[in-house]
Amino acid sequence: MTIEEKREQTIQGLADMLRTSPFQVEFKVKKKPAGIKVIIEVTQEQMDGITKQTLEKTERIEPKP
């Protein structure tokens, strides 16, 4: 998967989360902004599930020797 494909997949995932979860947009005025920062608040159980899902996906793509 190319960097551009991974980027598009991440953007699509964020869009899906925004459609199904309440969210808030805040603006900070800075002299030299670094870009857009996305902060997602999750419970420990949700984080454990995300981590497990990511590890399973990675192992499917790159099997351990």
C-alpha positions as CSV (number, residue, x, y, z in Angstrom):
1,M,0.0,0.0,0.0
2,T,1.5,3.4,-1.0
3,I,1.7,6.4,1.3
4,E,-1.0,8.1,-0.6
5,E,-3.3,5.0,-0.2
6,K,-2.6,4.9,3.6
7,R,-3.4,8.6,3.8
8,E,-6.7,8.2,1.9
9,Q,-7.6,5.3,4.2
10,T,-6.9,7.4,7.3
11,I,-9.0,10.3,6.0
12,Q,-11.9,7.9,5.2
13,G,-11.7,6.4,8.6
14,L,-11.8,9.8,10.3
15,A,-14.8,10.8,8.1
16,D,-16.6,7.6,9.1
17,M,-16.0,8.4,12.8
18,L,-17.2,11.9,12.4
19,R,-20.5,10.6,10.9
20,T,-21.2,8.3,13.8
21,S,-19.8,10.1,16.9
22,P,-20.4,13.5,18.4
23,F,-17.5,15.9,17.8
24,Q,-16.3,19.4,18.4
25,V,-14.1,21.7,16.3
26,E,-11.9,24.3,18.0
27,F,-9.6,26.8,16.5
28,K,-6.3,28.1,18.0
29,V,-4.7,31.1,16.4
30,K,-0.9,30.7,16.1
31,K,1.8,32.6,14.3
32,K,3.2,29.4,12.7
33,P,0.6,26.7,12.7
34,A,2.0,23.1,12.1
35,G,-1.2,21.9,10.4
36,I,-4.4,20.1,11.6
37,K,-4.2,18.1,14.8
38,V,-6.9,15.5,15.5
39,I,-7.4,14.3,19.1
40,I,-9.8,11.5,19.7
41,E,-10.9,10.8,23.2
42,V,-11.5,7.1,23.9
43,T,-11.9,4.8,26.9
44,Q,-9.2,2.3,27.8
45,E,-11.4,-0.5,26.5
46,Q,-11.8,1.3,23.1
47,M,-8.0,1.9,22.9
48,D,-7.4,-1.8,23.6
49,G,-9.8,-2.8,20.8
50,I,-8.1,-0.4,18.4
51,T,-4.7,-1.7,19.2
52,K,-5.7,-5.3,18.9
53,Q,-7.4,-4.6,15.5
54,T,-4.3,-2.8,14.2
55,L,-2.0,-5.6,15.3
56,E,-4.2,-8.2,13.6
57,K,-4.4,-6.1,10.4
58,T,-0.6,-5.7,10.4
59,E,0.0,-9.4,10.9
60,R,-2.3,-10.2,8.0
61,I,-0.3,-7.9,5.7
62,E,3.2,-8.7,7.0
63,P,3.2,-12.2,8.5
64,K,5.9,-12.9,11.1
65,P,8.6,-15.3,10.0
